[in-house]
Amino acid sequence: MSARHLITIAAVAASLAACETVSPGGYGAGPGYAPRASSTAFRAEDFAWSAREGRASIDGRVDYRRQGQAFNCTGSVALTPDTPYTRARFQTLYGSTDRAAIPVAVVRARTVPDPNADYRSFVRETRCENNRFQFSNLPDGNWFVIAPVSAGGEPIVLMRHVSTRGGRVALTL
């Protein structure tokens, strides 16, 4: 085998190893996920961009179903800036930085590094009414949308990564 062929095989193997496992329905790893420890520290300056106003908006809708049951919003929807700290935190809590549907009890039971870091002042919240929500005047950037939902049983939290770039983003959870 040539060195070029071996390099190609190694590159393909590395890219496959980096792939995220996604469950049916498109949501990330569930209760059995074993997170890696992260040393990414909270730094307020990483969040500064998210406090500005912009021209972007997110028009969201919850349309999550599991085993034939439709889930509904059960409170406020949160919009958290994507920073090195929140990315590491969400990887631990949700087993993904793209999307997840995890029982609330599982998320609460997971331990994150630096749990006392207070990034809440950078999180935007809005009410979810009739399974719809909206965030306006957003700066361009990457965000995590978090929505608690229920179908009468154990509550689930939906997480989804979204990017804003000066316009309206339609998002379905």
N, C-alpha and C positions, 0 to 999 in steps of 0.2 A: 504494500500500500504506500502511496506517495505521501509526503509530508503535507502537501496541499489537501489531499483527501482526508487525512487525519484531522487537520485544522477545521475543515468543513464539518466533519462529524462532531468534533468537540463544540463548535459554535452552535450547532443544532441542539445538542444535548444540553448545553447551558441555557439556551433560550427556553427549552421545554421545562427544565427544572425551575425556571423563574415563573412559570405559568401558575395562575391561581386556580384552585379548585372551586368550581361554582356549582351549586346544587340546582336541581330542576327548578325552573321559575326564574333563574338568573341571579339569585342572591347568593352571597358568599358563605363561607364556612360556618357551621353551626356549633352546637354545644360541645362536641368532641374536640374542637380545635385547641391545640397546645401552642400558645404564643411564645415568641422569643423575647427575652429581656432586652430592653432598649435603654440607652443612657442619654437619649435626647432630652436636654433640659429645657424648661420653660424660659423663654426670653420675650418680654413684652414688645421689643422692637420688631420681632418677627410678625406681630399682629398689626402693626401700625397701618399698613396699607388698607386693612379691612374696615377701619374706622372712618375712612373718607366716604364722601357721597359720590355717586356715579350715575350713569344713564342706564344701567342694566337692571333687569328684573327677572324674577323667577315666578312663573305661574304654575303652581303644583296641584296635582290631583292624586289621591290615594285610590288605587284600584288593585289592592293586594288580595289574593285568594290562596287558600291552602285547603286541600282535600275537599274541594267544592264549597267551602265556606268563604263568604265575603267578609273582609275585615274593615272596620271603620276607625277613623281618627278618634282618639280619646283624650285630646287636650291640645296643648300648644306644639307647634313644629319649631324646631331650633335650626339655625343656620350658623355653622361654626367655620371660621376661616381655616383653610388648609395651610398648616405651618409644619416645620419638622416636629415640633412637640405634639400637635394634634394628630399628625399622621402616625407617629409611633403609638400614641395613646389609642387611637381608633383601631390600629392593627391588633393591639392587645385585646381591646374590649369586644370588637366585632369580628376579628379574624380576617379582616379585609380592609382595604382602603378604597375599594370601588363600590361595593354594595353588599348589604347583609340584611337578613331577617332573623333575629335572634330573640328568644324569650327574655323578657326584662329581667327575670331572676338570674339568668345565666350571665348577662352583662354586669349586673350588680355584684355578682360573686367573684368576678375577675379582678385581679390586682394589677394596678398600673404603677410604673415608676413615678415618683414625685406627685403623689395623689393630692397634695395640698396646694399645688400651683393654681392660682386663681386666674383663669382665662375667661371667666364668665362675663366680664364687662365687654368682651369682644364678640360675644354670641348674640345674635339677633333672634328674637322670637316673634311668632305671630300665631293667631288662633287658626285652628282648622275647623271650618264649618262646612257641613254637607260634603265632607271629604275633599275640600278644596282649601288652598292656602296661597298666599302671595307675599313676596318680598320685593320691595321697590327701592330705587335710588342706590343701587349697589355699585361699588367700583368693580372694574375688571379684576378677575382673580378666580381661584379655585376654592371651593367650599364643600362642606359636608352637611347634608340635610338629614335631620333626625326626626322621625315621627313615631310616636307611640300609637299602636293600633290594637284592636281587640275584636273578637267575634263572640264575646260572651264568656270565653274561657280564659286561659292563661294569656296575659297581655304580651305582645311582641313589640319590639322596637325595630323600625325599618331605618336603614342608613343608606345613603346614596351620595356619591361624589358627583359634583356638577361644576362646570366652568361657566363664568359669565364673561362676555366680551362685548359690552356696549349696547346690547339689545335685549329683547325678551327671549327667555328660555322657557319652553314648555317642558315640564317634567312630570312623569308618572311614576309613582312608587308602587 
